[in-house]
Amino acid sequence: MPSQAPGSNQGYSYSYDDREVQPGQTYWYWLQAVDLAGATALHGPVSVTVTEPTAVTLDDFAASDQPSARHALWIPAAGLGLVALAMLIARRRRIVVR
């Protein structure tokens, strides 16, 4: 992965998502740093044992003034359902009254 801040003495934060891991397995990782002159330094190993998730976290939450397509369809469908229910109740009441 190329430097995101070449020549900077401030450094940069990097991350790597290994999407091939399996729960219950232990994985070993090494990091190889290459400086501007081409010299390398190997760091590690670091082990990680993957476990099943026990909770779900919310990373982002955003509001929108535009209804989603799902909500746009749900509102009229709910309205039609209420109208149909009201008609059924009214019809049953008429049958009982007679």
Steps between C-alpha positions, in 0.01 A plus 500: 500500500665828399556776753207733553733772632833464314783695665284607793625463855138494627435146385170356386250246629454187288256214528448165331175301500560127457161382379603136460527414872297222660374487863707283733819536292822678597670720240852646502587835342828680424551859389787594270591869498698642210664843544564756225851359441356149449619353830255255652406411857282202592266535801313214662377240510170590664238230556124544491243237592166566337184449708133511410349847542301540821355844427433732213609862505375792298782676316299775335154649525370768268166670456350589166213721396434266207290191576656175388326296229402241762328762716343667197325170414420403859293810579241457218485122562429558870229752408334252265519232767325727751228586248445130426484420873248780559282375213510145638399618848220713357373209289502261797305752708236530227461121486461477878241781507273336242 
